[in-house]
Amino acid sequence: MYSRCNSSRRVVSQTTILTVVVLVCHIINVCLSSHPPHDFFNKQDIANVETLIKSKYDANTGCFNGNLKDTHLAIATINKFKLLSSFVNSVKPNICAYAKEGFTLNKIESIYYSSAITSVLGCLPTSLSEKVVNEISSALNSDNLYDLVYGVWSVAILKKQNINIDIDDTDLTSATTAIIELLDQEYGTWFLEKNQEEGSPYFTGIALSALGQVASYLEDSSELSPVFEAIPVLLQSTDDSDAESPLFFRHTDPSISSLVTTSFLIQGLSEIAAASSEDIDIDDKSVELIASFLTSQKYVLSIEDAHAVMFGLNAVNSGAFKRPLVVTLSNTQIYATKDKDRDTDIKVKVTDIWGNPPGTARVFLVRAYQSGKEDIALLSNQEITSLKDEKNTYSFDFLAARPDPGSYVLEFRVLPTEQSEYVTITSAQRRVQVVAAVGLTDGTISVSDNADRDQQGKVYSFEQEKQLKNGLDLKSNNFLLISFKVRNTVSGRSVSVHQTFVKITNTQTKQTTFYVVPQEGQTYTLQLSVAKLGTKFGYESGDYTIELIIGDSFISTSLRWVLAKATITFESKSQQSTRAVVVDPFAPLPVIEHKFRPAALRAPEYMTNIFTLLVLIPLVLLIVAFLRFGANISNYPTRGLLPLYSLFFVGGYGSMLGLIVIYWLSLKLFTAVGYTVLLSIPTIFFGNLVLHSYAQQRDHKVKTN
């Protein structure tokens, strides 16, 4: 007895240790795994961008979206990715004419947009006015990051086009120094101006882009050392980000979206890396997460967002960093079927961010498991063979594992060739649905006089989609037991489905009721008491139909048919007397009669008259006093503007008293309040003037005495 117990303890201990080891290995794998994008930018996405850009063009003005900035972004996107060539050629004169107007606006931002547009379209003026050159020179000597960046970008474009401007390399060097001085070394971001307290990744992106433009003009590349020291500081926060969440950056101004901010940042990193010999210290995981964010935003609605997505992805794939790979499934739903003509293999496609083949690579299926059952692997550690007819496509037979219908997670590992420029994918999880045809087996209906399932009465067998030949005769004291199994027609194994119902319908009244059929082990079983069934139908004896319904999102065809017809007799007279009223859901509803609360009783008329007289007594007494003793108006002012002020004050005060009377007779409360506010403004104003005048007169008398 003791030795058995000790052996059991050793087995449990070994099992526990093995479980812990597996969990630790899984955690390490998750921490070290890559997280490549789930999708790439395909040809349809490019076509959508073309449609968007074309729809924003205004033939009357020759611009896109009614402004110079969007026109620049549209032309830059069209030129970079070779879109809409015939369309641009047809509207080039109008766009050039519109873009040249930007040189006359005397703004460095407009000068840059106009220079970029006209240089791409080949209509850049051979010489620029003195005002334009002075504006560029002023921008290069500014302490504002926007001015400095647009100035550097403008000079870079003009120098590439060999346009002679009175700006030498010294000006670019001073602009470079000014840009670097706006760097916040603590957080690795750039300020817009020196007096700012917080930098932004957006400012960082445009600053890095500008520095990449001027790097070739610098005599000493060490001037950019602070820049390369700041980049890891900015990116170190990505190490703490959610390992499965796309990575993006936010600008301090919400008018510039996270998409634009992230795109400019990765563009800036790419340009500064391409223009210098320094390596950018950014890990492969961050590049993959940024690419995941950019591809998730590819369904754009504006030219600015389209430009941000495509230029951001171009920067990710530029070669400045290791390029991310994308693993996609050509078919995310497969059918478990015996039909040999149907393709049941899962095809895995490995591409770069634009959907292009990355060269040779080895693809492994790390493991495959059903959702919610991570600890049970159907397949593991298998290399997938490539297809000869389709480039960068790999295929394997998942149905060989005989999966049940449901959702499955497939984890892949992709190993590019040695010394490849692409990121190695250690873990890419994709989901696939297995849809199968199911069949019903072992179907029985039993009718007995008691609820004990072991003591079955008459048993009737039924087959799928076939009705019992003989109808059932049920009494109030009977119990009905329906049982069956649902099996995968390919593997023959029992499967669980989400929806199994029995529908019972009275053929005369058309009243129906549903019962969920619970699963007990591998068998679906439903037991009904005919007596309790009577409560659903008002104990209405007659002919009924029993219908079986089986459905699930993972089965190819749902099952529904009339299982049997039954004649049910409810014999109890007490049950008949308490028969429930069957309500026709389609019959018109009875008219609803509303009875409003009667009006509250009012006071008798003589009482209201007495109250009115009591209210008017003070006014009557005032008039009698005026007639008896006279009105003392000897102090009413007669000199200067004071009589006029007093008249307006008394008039305003009297008007408010009159307004109270009118409100009492006919006005609503808020209307009266509005009028009162309007009358109170001049009343208070002139009242203040009257009091001020009396105060001056009093001071004058005191000084005279």
Secondary structure, DSSP 8 states (H G I E B T S, - for coil): -HHHHHHHHHHHHHHHHHHHHHHHHHHHHHHH-----S----HHHHHHHHHHHHHTEETTTTEETTBHHHHHHHHHHHHHTT--HHHHHHHHHHHHHHHHGGGGG--HHHHHHHHHHHHHHT---SS--HHHHHHHHHHHT-S-HHHHHHHHHHHHHHHHTT---S--HHHHHHHHHHHHHTEETTTTEE-SSTT-S--BHHHHHHHHHHHHHHGGG-S-GGGGHHHHHHHHHHHGGGGGS-TTS------SSTTS-HHHHHHHHHHHHHHHHHHSS------HHHHHHHHHHHHHT-S-SSHHHHHHHHHHHHHHTSSSS-B--EEEES-SEEEE-S-TTS---EEEEEE-TTS---S-EEEEEEEEEETT-TT-EEEEEEEEEE-SSSTTEEEE-GGGG---SEEEEEEEEEEE-TT-SB--EEEEEEEEEEEE-EEEEEEEEEEESSS-TTS--EEEEE-TT---SS-EEEETT-EEEEEEEEEETTT--B---SEEEEEEEETTT--EEEEE--EETTEEEEEEEHHHHHHHHTT--EEEEEEEEEE-TTBSS-EEEEEEEEEEE---HHHHHT------TTS-----------------HHHHHHHHHHHHHHHHHHHHHHHHH----TTS--STTHHHHHHHHHHHHHHHHHHHHHHHHT--HHHHHHHHHHHHHHHHHHHHHHHHHHHHHHHHHHHH-
